[in-house]
Every structure is written in C-alpha cells, then in structure tokens.
Amino acid sequence: MKVIRTKNYQEMSKMAAEFILNKINSSSKLTLGLATGGTPVQTYHYLAQDYREHQTSYQHVTTFNLDEYIGLAKSDPNSYHYYMDKHFFSKVNIPTNQTFIPNGLAENLEMECYEYDELIKKHHGIDLQILGLGKNGHVGFNEPGTAFDQHTHIVELTNSTIQANARFFNDINQVPKRAITMGIGSIMESKEILLLVSGTEKNEALNKLLHGEIDEQFPASILNQHENVTIIADEDAIINTNL
Ligand code: GLP
C-alpha cells in the first residue's frame, strides 16, 4: 500500500480530488466507487469547485456508492442518497441514470443486493473505489466479523458505528440499525482503491491497518492484500504509526 502524507484535512481532500480528477481526465469511460461519511465531504467540495472553474465533464463516469441505510427515504437528509446529491451529484454534470446507490427501501432487500452486484458486473467492475475508514476498521458498512468474500449484503450495524454516526442525526434512536453495503469481496474486486484517513480518532485504526494482522475482526486489514491501494492520510491520523 502506498501512503501519501498530508499536513491536514484540507490538503488530504485536495490531493484526493486531484487523484480522482486525474482518473476522470485520463479515461474515456470510468466507473467510480463512492463513499459517504464525514471524511470525503471536502473532497467532493473540491471536485465541485473544479467543475465550476474548469467544467471537467462527468458524462463518461458511472458511480456506485458503497452503502445506504435501510428504511430511510431518498429525501431523508440522513440518507446517503441525499448526501450524494447535496455534496456531489447536483454540483457536476453526471447523468442521474449513471449514479447508483443501494435502495434501502426496496421491498425485497435480498434481491436489491443481488441486483446491485449484477449491475456492477455489467459495468465491468469498479475502476477506482474511494473508501473511508471506520474507527473499528469497518469499510462501507462491513463491520468486524464480516467474511472477506462477501458481496453486497444486509448488515446489522454495531453499537460503535451507530454511536459514531449519531452525530449526523438529532437523536441516536433515529440512527437506522441496518444497512445495505457492498461487501469486502465487491470492494477487493475494484481495480484500484483510494483510502482517505483523517483525524486523531482514526489514528489507532490506521496503525492497526498498517501494522496489524489480516483479520476479519478488522475488515480494512484485507486491503493489505490488494495490489493497488493508495492511502492519503493527514498528520493527525498518522501520528504514532511509525510512518
Ligand atoms: C460510515 C460509512 C462509511 C465511512 C465510515 C467512516 O459509517 N458507512 O462508508 O467510510 O463510516 O465515516 P467518517 O468518514 O464519518 O469517519
């Protein structure tokens, strides 16, 4: 894994946006895997800014988001549909029918998972997957204990993830208990991965990722077995990691 060190969150975000723009500009067709959460917000902001200033086109880009809560409508401000629209899709010229996010309100959730994987396959897999890192090592919503070969599936969120994400909700009781997530298997099939890590609260997780064992109890550890991973991390996340 290649690690790029940045001074702070702003610089990490700027570099991530440049990394993504480089792929967009050098491909005639690109399938991007996208993440939500606090970490990539500023990256999307820089991509939107680039669009305003340089009109980089997204007409040839298709996106697949990692995950979505079960039970939230697309119009719910806490849904990842809403997040993506607010921070990114509405700011660039990506055609709506080229953006995919699991439907957390699907009547048949198992079928939704199956169809999501089929859709990714139909697009010949993901060229570049953007990831954030959960404090307990989760990626997407793949919680500790998730089998490494799993594809898109339904998860019960752990208390630590519910607590971590409660900051986006008015009340912790409003945080959904279940989600649909691309599996570790789906993520590992991406041709390239860009992992963004920022802040002291991710310090321990980054340390474990870089120096710990590969273990299903720490889902991100499997990234050590992927041949094309770049980590962009800021100083706060890197402190004490021996880098
Ligand atoms: C959330 C999301 C992940 C995200 C991670 C870290 O629960 N499902 O996709 O990468 O946890 O979130 P944050 O960037 O807010 O720390």
py3Dmol code that shows the C-alpha trace and the ligand (Angstrom):
import py3Dmol

protein = """\
ATOM      1  CA  MET A   1       0.000   0.000   0.000  1.00  0.00           C
ATOM      2  CA  LYS A   2       1.283   3.395  -0.924  1.00  0.00           C
ATOM      3  CA  VAL A   3       0.823   6.065   1.752  1.00  0.00           C
ATOM      4  CA  ILE A   4       0.667   9.767   0.910  1.00  0.00           C
ATOM      5  CA  ARG A   5       1.101  12.006   3.920  1.00  0.00           C
ATOM      6  CA  THR A   6      -0.605  15.374   4.063  1.00  0.00           C
ATOM      7  CA  LYS A   7      -0.485  18.241   6.572  1.00  0.00           C
ATOM      8  CA  ASN A   8      -4.171  18.372   7.368  1.00  0.00           C
ATOM      9  CA  TYR A   9      -7.711  17.530   6.291  1.00  0.00           C
ATOM     10  CA  GLN A  10      -7.820  20.276   3.639  1.00  0.00           C
ATOM     11  CA  GLU A  11      -4.642  19.078   1.983  1.00  0.00           C
ATOM     12  CA  MET A  12      -5.785  15.441   2.145  1.00  0.00           C
ATOM     13  CA  SER A  13      -9.044  16.423   0.461  1.00  0.00           C
ATOM     14  CA  LYS A  14      -7.328  18.486  -2.225  1.00  0.00           C
ATOM     15  CA  MET A  15      -4.984  15.647  -3.045  1.00  0.00           C
ATOM     16  CA  ALA A  16      -7.820  13.133  -3.154  1.00  0.00           C
ATOM     17  CA  ALA A  17      -9.753  15.381  -5.554  1.00  0.00           C
ATOM     18  CA  GLU A  18      -6.681  15.718  -7.779  1.00  0.00           C
ATOM     19  CA  PHE A  19      -6.200  11.948  -7.725  1.00  0.00           C
ATOM     20  CA  ILE A  20      -9.815  11.396  -8.815  1.00  0.00           C
ATOM     21  CA  LEU A  21      -9.711  14.164 -11.443  1.00  0.00           C
ATOM     22  CA  ASN A  22      -6.610  12.640 -12.909  1.00  0.00           C
ATOM     23  CA  LYS A  23      -8.516   9.370 -13.480  1.00  0.00           C
ATOM     24  CA  ILE A  24     -11.545  11.195 -14.889  1.00  0.00           C
ATOM     25  CA  ASN A  25      -9.400  13.147 -17.323  1.00  0.00           C
ATOM     26  CA  SER A  26      -7.326  10.196 -18.463  1.00  0.00           C
ATOM     27  CA  SER A  27     -10.201   7.731 -19.064  1.00  0.00           C
ATOM     28  CA  SER A  28     -12.733   7.579 -21.861  1.00  0.00           C
ATOM     29  CA  LYS A  29     -15.037   5.576 -19.540  1.00  0.00           C
ATOM     30  CA  LEU A  30     -14.722   5.352 -15.767  1.00  0.00           C
ATOM     31  CA  THR A  31     -16.605   3.517 -13.040  1.00  0.00           C
ATOM     32  CA  LEU A  32     -16.067   5.131  -9.663  1.00  0.00           C
ATOM     33  CA  GLY A  33     -16.954   3.594  -6.308  1.00  0.00           C
ATOM     34  CA  LEU A  34     -18.001   6.311  -3.869  1.00  0.00           C
ATOM     35  CA  ALA A  35     -18.035   6.644  -0.100  1.00  0.00           C
ATOM     36  CA  THR A  36     -20.009   8.834   2.278  1.00  0.00           C
ATOM     37  CA  GLY A  37     -19.345   9.850   5.895  1.00  0.00           C
ATOM     38  CA  GLY A  38     -17.524  12.933   7.121  1.00  0.00           C
ATOM     39  CA  THR A  39     -14.149  12.157   5.549  1.00  0.00           C
ATOM     40  CA  PRO A  40     -14.874  12.663   1.819  1.00  0.00           C
ATOM     41  CA  VAL A  41     -17.096  15.768   2.188  1.00  0.00           C
ATOM     42  CA  GLN A  42     -14.295  18.201   1.397  1.00  0.00           C
ATOM     43  CA  THR A  43     -13.046  16.022  -1.473  1.00  0.00           C
ATOM     44  CA  TYR A  44     -16.493  16.361  -3.078  1.00  0.00           C
ATOM     45  CA  HIS A  45     -16.343  20.073  -2.378  1.00  0.00           C
ATOM     46  CA  TYR A  46     -13.064  20.351  -4.312  1.00  0.00           C
ATOM     47  CA  LEU A  47     -14.486  18.284  -7.192  1.00  0.00           C
ATOM     48  CA  ALA A  48     -17.475  20.650  -7.314  1.00  0.00           C
ATOM     49  CA  GLN A  49     -15.137  23.647  -7.259  1.00  0.00           C
ATOM     50  CA  ASP A  50     -13.112  22.162 -10.105  1.00  0.00           C
ATOM     51  CA  TYR A  51     -16.335  21.727 -12.078  1.00  0.00           C
ATOM     52  CA  ARG A  52     -17.272  25.381 -11.583  1.00  0.00           C
ATOM     53  CA  GLU A  53     -13.822  26.532 -12.648  1.00  0.00           C
ATOM     54  CA  HIS A  54     -12.848  24.029 -15.357  1.00  0.00           C
ATOM     55  CA  GLN A  55     -16.078  22.198 -16.294  1.00  0.00           C
ATOM     56  CA  THR A  56     -14.403  18.794 -16.075  1.00  0.00           C
ATOM     57  CA  SER A  57     -17.018  16.534 -17.651  1.00  0.00           C
ATOM     58  CA  TYR A  58     -18.573  13.525 -15.875  1.00  0.00           C
ATOM     59  CA  GLN A  59     -20.586  12.374 -18.908  1.00  0.00           C
ATOM     60  CA  HIS A  60     -18.371   9.291 -19.220  1.00  0.00           C
ATOM     61  CA  VAL A  61     -18.407   8.495 -15.489  1.00  0.00           C
ATOM     62  CA  THR A  62     -20.642   5.941 -13.738  1.00  0.00           C
ATOM     63  CA  THR A  63     -20.735   5.761  -9.944  1.00  0.00           C
ATOM     64  CA  PHE A  64     -21.610   3.071  -7.420  1.00  0.00           C
ATOM     65  CA  ASN A  65     -21.967   4.050  -3.790  1.00  0.00           C
ATOM     66  CA  LEU A  66     -20.783   1.691  -1.098  1.00  0.00           C
ATOM     67  CA  ASP A  67     -23.804   1.688   1.133  1.00  0.00           C
ATOM     68  CA  GLU A  68     -27.174   3.025   2.251  1.00  0.00           C
ATOM     69  CA  TYR A  69     -29.225   2.834   5.432  1.00  0.00           C
ATOM     70  CA  ILE A  70     -32.248   0.560   5.394  1.00  0.00           C
ATOM     71  CA  GLY A  71     -35.535   2.386   5.972  1.00  0.00           C
ATOM     72  CA  LEU A  72     -34.595   5.952   5.031  1.00  0.00           C
ATOM     73  CA  ALA A  73     -36.268   7.598   2.047  1.00  0.00           C
ATOM     74  CA  LYS A  74     -34.047   9.210  -0.599  1.00  0.00           C
ATOM     75  CA  SER A  75     -35.423  12.565   0.519  1.00  0.00           C
ATOM     76  CA  ASP A  76     -34.373  11.996   4.146  1.00  0.00           C
ATOM     77  CA  PRO A  77     -31.435  14.353   4.880  1.00  0.00           C
ATOM     78  CA  ASN A  78     -29.624  11.480   6.618  1.00  0.00           C
ATOM     79  CA  SER A  79     -29.867   9.095   3.687  1.00  0.00           C
ATOM     80  CA  TYR A  80     -26.762   8.606   1.605  1.00  0.00           C
ATOM     81  CA  HIS A  81     -28.864   9.396  -1.495  1.00  0.00           C
ATOM     82  CA  TYR A  82     -29.452  12.849  -0.062  1.00  0.00           C
ATOM     83  CA  TYR A  83     -25.810  13.244   0.968  1.00  0.00           C
ATOM     84  CA  MET A  84     -24.509  12.368  -2.512  1.00  0.00           C
ATOM     85  CA  ASP A  85     -26.920  14.688  -4.225  1.00  0.00           C
ATOM     86  CA  LYS A  86     -26.142  17.547  -1.872  1.00  0.00           C
ATOM     87  CA  HIS A  87     -22.365  17.253  -1.888  1.00  0.00           C
ATOM     88  CA  PHE A  88     -21.611  15.983  -5.366  1.00  0.00           C
ATOM     89  CA  PHE A  89     -24.151  14.863  -7.960  1.00  0.00           C
ATOM     90  CA  SER A  90     -26.054  18.153  -8.093  1.00  0.00           C
ATOM     91  CA  LYS A  91     -22.774  20.063  -8.489  1.00  0.00           C
ATOM     92  CA  VAL A  92     -21.372  18.336 -11.590  1.00  0.00           C
ATOM     93  CA  ASN A  93     -22.757  17.194 -14.941  1.00  0.00           C
ATOM     94  CA  ILE A  94     -23.047  13.491 -14.135  1.00  0.00           C
ATOM     95  CA  PRO A  95     -26.216  11.986 -15.695  1.00  0.00           C
ATOM     96  CA  THR A  96     -28.526  10.773 -12.904  1.00  0.00           C
ATOM     97  CA  ASN A  97     -29.018   7.427 -14.609  1.00  0.00           C
ATOM     98  CA  GLN A  98     -25.280   6.797 -14.277  1.00  0.00           C
ATOM     99  CA  THR A  99     -25.309   7.116 -10.471  1.00  0.00           C
ATOM    100  CA  PHE A 100     -26.162   4.041  -8.408  1.00  0.00           C
ATOM    101  CA  ILE A 101     -26.786   3.737  -4.669  1.00  0.00           C
ATOM    102  CA  PRO A 102     -28.389   0.704  -2.978  1.00  0.00           C
ATOM    103  CA  ASN A 103     -32.091   1.250  -2.355  1.00  0.00           C
ATOM    104  CA  GLY A 104     -32.668   0.947   1.386  1.00  0.00           C
ATOM    105  CA  LEU A 105     -36.424   0.981   0.845  1.00  0.00           C
ATOM    106  CA  ALA A 106     -36.517  -1.924  -1.621  1.00  0.00           C
ATOM    107  CA  GLU A 107     -39.373  -4.328  -0.940  1.00  0.00           C
ATOM    108  CA  ASN A 108     -37.085  -7.279  -1.462  1.00  0.00           C
ATOM    109  CA  LEU A 109     -33.778  -6.316   0.101  1.00  0.00           C
ATOM    110  CA  GLU A 110     -32.032  -9.601  -0.751  1.00  0.00           C
ATOM    111  CA  MET A 111     -32.941  -9.068  -4.397  1.00  0.00           C
ATOM    112  CA  GLU A 112     -31.698  -5.478  -4.206  1.00  0.00           C
ATOM    113  CA  CYS A 113     -28.283  -6.750  -3.030  1.00  0.00           C
ATOM    114  CA  TYR A 114     -28.119  -9.356  -5.785  1.00  0.00           C
ATOM    115  CA  GLU A 115     -29.108  -6.865  -8.467  1.00  0.00           C
ATOM    116  CA  TYR A 116     -26.593  -4.302  -7.232  1.00  0.00           C
ATOM    117  CA  ASP A 117     -23.741  -6.790  -7.693  1.00  0.00           C
ATOM    118  CA  GLU A 118     -25.085  -7.747 -11.130  1.00  0.00           C
ATOM    119  CA  LEU A 119     -25.128  -4.075 -12.113  1.00  0.00           C
ATOM    120  CA  ILE A 120     -21.519  -3.627 -11.017  1.00  0.00           C
ATOM    121  CA  LYS A 121     -20.564  -6.696 -13.070  1.00  0.00           C
ATOM    122  CA  LYS A 122     -22.440  -5.325 -16.075  1.00  0.00           C
ATOM    123  CA  HIS A 123     -20.243  -2.243 -15.836  1.00  0.00           C
ATOM    124  CA  HIS A 124     -17.131  -4.465 -15.805  1.00  0.00           C
ATOM    125  CA  GLY A 125     -16.366  -3.750 -12.165  1.00  0.00           C
ATOM    126  CA  ILE A 126     -15.188  -0.654 -10.371  1.00  0.00           C
ATOM    127  CA  ASP A 127     -12.106   1.129 -11.699  1.00  0.00           C
ATOM    128  CA  LEU A 128     -11.424   3.265  -8.653  1.00  0.00           C
ATOM    129  CA  GLN A 129     -13.056   2.733  -5.254  1.00  0.00           C
ATOM    130  CA  ILE A 130     -12.922   5.587  -2.734  1.00  0.00           C
ATOM    131  CA  LEU A 131     -13.044   4.449   0.897  1.00  0.00           C
ATOM    132  CA  GLY A 132     -13.206   5.970   4.354  1.00  0.00           C
ATOM    133  CA  LEU A 133     -12.152   4.066   7.455  1.00  0.00           C
ATOM    134  CA  GLY A 134     -14.374   3.330  10.442  1.00  0.00           C
ATOM    135  CA  LYS A 135     -12.826   3.507  13.923  1.00  0.00           C
ATOM    136  CA  ASN A 136     -13.418  -0.223  14.340  1.00  0.00           C
ATOM    137  CA  GLY A 137     -11.884  -0.924  10.927  1.00  0.00           C
ATOM    138  CA  HIS A 138     -15.162  -1.020   9.027  1.00  0.00           C
ATOM    139  CA  VAL A 139     -15.175  -0.110   5.362  1.00  0.00           C
ATOM    140  CA  GLY A 140     -18.503   0.696   3.770  1.00  0.00           C
ATOM    141  CA  PHE A 141     -20.698  -0.842   6.470  1.00  0.00           C
ATOM    142  CA  ASN A 142     -18.695  -4.058   6.672  1.00  0.00           C
ATOM    143  CA  GLU A 143     -18.485  -4.480  10.401  1.00  0.00           C
ATOM    144  CA  PRO A 144     -15.910  -6.606  12.277  1.00  0.00           C
ATOM    145  CA  GLY A 145     -16.564 -10.284  11.611  1.00  0.00           C
ATOM    146  CA  THR A 146     -17.779  -9.809   8.010  1.00  0.00           C
ATOM    147  CA  ALA A 147     -16.488 -12.607   5.779  1.00  0.00           C
ATOM    148  CA  PHE A 148     -13.841 -11.331   3.374  1.00  0.00           C
ATOM    149  CA  ASP A 149     -15.538 -12.933   0.367  1.00  0.00           C
ATOM    150  CA  GLN A 150     -18.958 -11.369   0.873  1.00  0.00           C
ATOM    151  CA  HIS A 151     -20.594  -9.242  -1.810  1.00  0.00           C
ATOM    152  CA  THR A 152     -23.438  -6.740  -1.398  1.00  0.00           C
ATOM    153  CA  HIS A 153     -25.443  -7.720   1.681  1.00  0.00           C
ATOM    154  CA  ILE A 154     -27.587  -6.551   4.572  1.00  0.00           C
ATOM    155  CA  VAL A 155     -25.824  -5.689   7.835  1.00  0.00           C
ATOM    156  CA  GLU A 156     -26.797  -5.068  11.429  1.00  0.00           C
ATOM    157  CA  LEU A 157     -24.790  -2.024  12.489  1.00  0.00           C
ATOM    158  CA  THR A 158     -22.643  -2.317  15.602  1.00  0.00           C
ATOM    159  CA  ASN A 159     -23.206  -0.001  18.548  1.00  0.00           C
ATOM    160  CA  SER A 160     -19.890   1.705  17.893  1.00  0.00           C
ATOM    161  CA  THR A 161     -20.934   2.587  14.326  1.00  0.00           C
ATOM    162  CA  ILE A 162     -24.389   3.710  15.460  1.00  0.00           C
ATOM    163  CA  GLN A 163     -22.735   5.924  18.067  1.00  0.00           C
ATOM    164  CA  ALA A 164     -20.168   7.279  15.598  1.00  0.00           C
ATOM    165  CA  ASN A 165     -22.894   8.165  13.085  1.00  0.00           C
ATOM    166  CA  ALA A 166     -25.312   9.581  15.667  1.00  0.00           C
ATOM    167  CA  ARG A 167     -23.614  12.962  15.199  1.00  0.00           C
ATOM    168  CA  PHE A 168     -25.455  13.356  11.894  1.00  0.00           C
ATOM    169  CA  PHE A 169     -28.882  12.670  13.470  1.00  0.00           C
ATOM    170  CA  ASN A 170     -30.963  14.648  16.007  1.00  0.00           C
ATOM    171  CA  ASP A 171     -31.188  11.667  18.285  1.00  0.00           C
ATOM    172  CA  ILE A 172     -29.239   8.388  18.487  1.00  0.00           C
ATOM    173  CA  ASN A 173     -32.554   6.496  18.368  1.00  0.00           C
ATOM    174  CA  GLN A 174     -33.090   7.802  14.837  1.00  0.00           C
ATOM    175  CA  VAL A 175     -29.963   6.086  13.523  1.00  0.00           C
ATOM    176  CA  PRO A 176     -31.095   3.071  11.488  1.00  0.00           C
ATOM    177  CA  LYS A 177     -29.932  -0.265  12.868  1.00  0.00           C
ATOM    178  CA  ARG A 178     -29.467  -1.883   9.481  1.00  0.00           C
ATOM    179  CA  ALA A 179     -27.888  -1.006   6.162  1.00  0.00           C
ATOM    180  CA  ILE A 180     -27.087  -2.414   2.725  1.00  0.00           C
ATOM    181  CA  THR A 181     -23.411  -2.429   1.921  1.00  0.00           C
ATOM    182  CA  MET A 182     -21.136  -3.582  -0.841  1.00  0.00           C
ATOM    183  CA  GLY A 183     -19.152  -6.453   0.666  1.00  0.00           C
ATOM    184  CA  ILE A 184     -15.426  -6.801   1.185  1.00  0.00           C
ATOM    185  CA  GLY A 185     -15.455  -9.150  -1.825  1.00  0.00           C
ATOM    186  CA  SER A 186     -17.009  -6.426  -4.016  1.00  0.00           C
ATOM    187  CA  ILE A 187     -14.506  -3.850  -2.740  1.00  0.00           C
ATOM    188  CA  MET A 188     -11.500  -6.132  -3.264  1.00  0.00           C
ATOM    189  CA  GLU A 189     -12.560  -6.721  -6.886  1.00  0.00           C
ATOM    190  CA  SER A 190     -12.093  -2.994  -7.632  1.00  0.00           C
ATOM    191  CA  LYS A 191      -9.106  -2.406  -9.852  1.00  0.00           C
ATOM    192  CA  GLU A 192      -7.792   0.380  -7.650  1.00  0.00           C
ATOM    193  CA  ILE A 193      -8.588   1.699  -4.172  1.00  0.00           C
ATOM    194  CA  LEU A 194      -8.127   5.140  -2.647  1.00  0.00           C
ATOM    195  CA  LEU A 195      -8.474   5.189   1.142  1.00  0.00           C
ATOM    196  CA  LEU A 196      -8.848   8.530   2.926  1.00  0.00           C
ATOM    197  CA  VAL A 197      -7.973   8.802   6.610  1.00  0.00           C
ATOM    198  CA  SER A 198      -8.133  11.955   8.686  1.00  0.00           C
ATOM    199  CA  GLY A 199      -8.030  12.939  12.349  1.00  0.00           C
ATOM    200  CA  THR A 200      -6.700  11.629  15.639  1.00  0.00           C
ATOM    201  CA  GLU A 201      -9.778   9.460  16.182  1.00  0.00           C
ATOM    202  CA  LYS A 202      -8.637   7.340  13.205  1.00  0.00           C
ATOM    203  CA  ASN A 203      -5.063   7.073  14.452  1.00  0.00           C
ATOM    204  CA  GLU A 204      -5.467   3.701  16.133  1.00  0.00           C
ATOM    205  CA  ALA A 205      -7.366   2.237  13.177  1.00  0.00           C
ATOM    206  CA  LEU A 206      -4.714   3.397  10.694  1.00  0.00           C
ATOM    207  CA  ASN A 207      -1.970   1.939  12.888  1.00  0.00           C
ATOM    208  CA  LYS A 208      -3.774  -1.398  13.003  1.00  0.00           C
ATOM    209  CA  LEU A 209      -4.309  -1.346   9.256  1.00  0.00           C
ATOM    210  CA  LEU A 210      -0.628  -0.697   8.565  1.00  0.00           C
ATOM    211  CA  HIS A 211       0.925  -2.955  11.187  1.00  0.00           C
ATOM    212  CA  GLY A 212      -1.713  -5.409  12.389  1.00  0.00           C
ATOM    213  CA  GLU A 213      -2.674  -8.893  11.267  1.00  0.00           C
ATOM    214  CA  ILE A 214      -5.071  -9.524   8.396  1.00  0.00           C
ATOM    215  CA  ASP A 215      -8.155 -10.480  10.331  1.00  0.00           C
ATOM    216  CA  GLU A 216     -11.913 -10.482   9.670  1.00  0.00           C
ATOM    217  CA  GLN A 217     -12.318  -8.770  13.054  1.00  0.00           C
ATOM    218  CA  PHE A 218     -10.696  -5.721  11.452  1.00  0.00           C
ATOM    219  CA  PRO A 219     -12.251  -5.574   7.954  1.00  0.00           C
ATOM    220  CA  ALA A 220      -9.913  -2.932   6.481  1.00  0.00           C
ATOM    221  CA  SER A 221      -6.912  -5.207   7.125  1.00  0.00           C
ATOM    222  CA  ILE A 222      -7.726  -7.126   3.921  1.00  0.00           C
ATOM    223  CA  LEU A 223      -6.651  -4.087   1.913  1.00  0.00           C
ATOM    224  CA  ASN A 224      -3.078  -5.241   2.562  1.00  0.00           C
ATOM    225  CA  GLN A 225      -3.782  -8.000   0.030  1.00  0.00           C
ATOM    226  CA  HIS A 226      -4.964  -5.674  -2.727  1.00  0.00           C
ATOM    227  CA  GLU A 227      -2.263  -4.812  -5.224  1.00  0.00           C
ATOM    228  CA  ASN A 228      -3.252  -1.218  -5.970  1.00  0.00           C
ATOM    229  CA  VAL A 229      -4.134   0.745  -2.849  1.00  0.00           C
ATOM    230  CA  THR A 230      -3.223   4.361  -2.157  1.00  0.00           C
ATOM    231  CA  ILE A 231      -3.846   5.811   1.293  1.00  0.00           C
ATOM    232  CA  ILE A 232      -3.996   9.581   1.673  1.00  0.00           C
ATOM    233  CA  ALA A 233      -3.764  10.384   5.375  1.00  0.00           C
ATOM    234  CA  ASP A 234      -3.253  13.565   7.339  1.00  0.00           C
ATOM    235  CA  GLU A 235      -0.734  14.153  10.146  1.00  0.00           C
ATOM    236  CA  ASP A 236      -3.301  13.629  12.897  1.00  0.00           C
ATOM    237  CA  ALA A 237      -4.170  10.191  11.579  1.00  0.00           C
ATOM    238  CA  ILE A 238      -0.507   9.280  11.030  1.00  0.00           C
ATOM    239  CA  ILE A 239       0.898  10.239  14.464  1.00  0.00           C
ATOM    240  CA  ASN A 240       2.306   7.153  16.251  1.00  0.00           C
ATOM    241  CA  THR A 241       2.083   4.910  13.205  1.00  0.00           C
ATOM    242  CA  ASN A 242       5.862   4.837  12.601  1.00  0.00           C
ATOM    243  CA  LEU A 243       5.476   6.396   9.177  1.00  0.00           C
TER     244      LEU A 243
END
"""
ligand_1 = """\
16
GLP
C -19.582 5.252 7.911
C -19.802 4.890 6.421
C -18.503 4.548 5.764
C -17.490 5.593 6.192
C -17.128 5.364 7.629
C -16.258 6.457 8.231
O -20.356 4.503 8.762
N -20.737 3.864 6.165
O -18.670 4.482 4.364
O -16.330 5.486 5.416
O -18.275 5.112 8.399
O -17.008 7.616 8.422
P -16.381 9.042 8.687
O -15.679 9.442 7.442
O -17.557 9.919 9.003
O -15.456 8.890 9.839
"""
view = py3Dmol.view(width=600, height=400)
view.addModel(protein, "pdb")
view.setStyle({"model": 0}, {"cartoon": {"style": "trace"}})
view.addModel(ligand_1, "xyz")
view.setStyle({"model": 1}, {"stick": {}})
view.zoomTo()
view.show()
